[in-house]
Amino acid sequence: MDWERSRAAVPRFEFLERAGSTNDELRIAATGADASTWPHGAVVVTDEQTAGRGRLGRSWLAPSGKTLAISLLLRPGDGRAPALPLEAYGWIPLIAGAAMTEAVRRELDAARAARLDETADDGDADGPGLLDVELKWPNDVLVSGYKVCGILSELLPPEPGEAAPAGVVVGAGLNLTLDEHDLPTLTSTSLLLASGRRPDADAVLADYLAGFLELFDAYRAAGGDAVASGVAARVASLCGTIGEEVRVELPGGRMLLGTAEGLDPDGRLLVLDRESDESQAVAAGDVTHLRYE
């Protein structure tokens, strides 16, 4: 595959036949001697990642050729806009998650439309059913409750004499054509399993990259104001966690049970605690939607 559409969506696109971790590859390149050749929006992609990782240091492994590992470089202070305030970085995983949710929705909608055409030709009046695609706070994409993508953001160290990070590497792992025997967990799925059709990987990736950069650049132009940029409304409209009964495993092992009410100005999840009947802002934690248990 030549990745024509994905290459056109970003200023630099590198596809690796194999990588330990695309986040590591991009981080090393973006901070090395040739860092200036890795601009805002540069991307490293592979379909064979051997040492990927997720949140909380978890490993992320997948069979060769059946998933995409995608790492995108953000340079908020690259001269086109002022560097973001540190408190604004919390929205970045949510922006990535929103862009991936929309890309997955469009791919599954296209697959459903194609199958409806096929079933109409075959005289099948029912056709395939609708699928629910949503963002699970802070950075998973679910299809009818099953995880199809996870996201991990990592800050680059500041330049000498600077306080702000030199950039952010945003990694995403997207399950393309895993079958039921390949799935890493019982709560995972793939685009192939969800739609019954092999996805157009280049189309999905290009859609994600273009949507991510469009949304992030609007956010950056607004100085990291999620409301003024439209980011807060867009994320909230896609976030299936809001309004759900949730269990949150907080750092340190404490559990929080309650109702996810919304997001605060920094992108934290607001949870109405069942025990105290008070709202708590969650910056980090493992969230479970209790409707799927």
Secondary structure as GFF3:
##gff-version 3
##sequence-region A 1 293
A	DSSP	alpha_helix	4	9	.	.	.	ID=ss1
A	DSSP	beta_strand	13	16	.	.	.	ID=ss2
A	DSSP	alpha_helix	22	31	.	.	.	ID=ss3
A	DSSP	three_ten_helix	35	37	.	.	.	ID=ss4
A	DSSP	beta_strand	43	46	.	.	.	ID=ss5
A	DSSP	beta_strand	52	53	.	.	.	ID=ss6
A	DSSP	three_ten_helix	55	57	.	.	.	ID=ss7
A	DSSP	beta_strand	59	60	.	.	.	ID=ss8
A	DSSP	beta_strand	67	74	.	.	.	ID=ss9
A	DSSP	three_ten_helix	86	91	.	.	.	ID=ss10
A	DSSP	alpha_helix	92	122	.	.	.	ID=ss11
A	DSSP	beta_strand	133	136	.	.	.	ID=ss12
A	DSSP	beta_strand	140	143	.	.	.	ID=ss13
A	DSSP	beta_strand	146	156	.	.	.	ID=ss14
A	DSSP	beta_strand	167	175	.	.	.	ID=ss15
A	DSSP	alpha_helix	191	195	.	.	.	ID=ss16
A	DSSP	alpha_helix	201	221	.	.	.	ID=ss17
A	DSSP	alpha_helix	231	238	.	.	.	ID=ss18
A	DSSP	beta_strand	245	249	.	.	.	ID=ss19
A	DSSP	beta_strand	255	263	.	.	.	ID=ss20
A	DSSP	beta_strand	269	273	.	.	.	ID=ss21
A	DSSP	beta_strand	279	282	.	.	.	ID=ss22
A	DSSP	beta_strand	286	289	.	.	.	ID=ss23
A	DSSP	three_ten_helix	290	292	.	.	.	ID=ss24
###
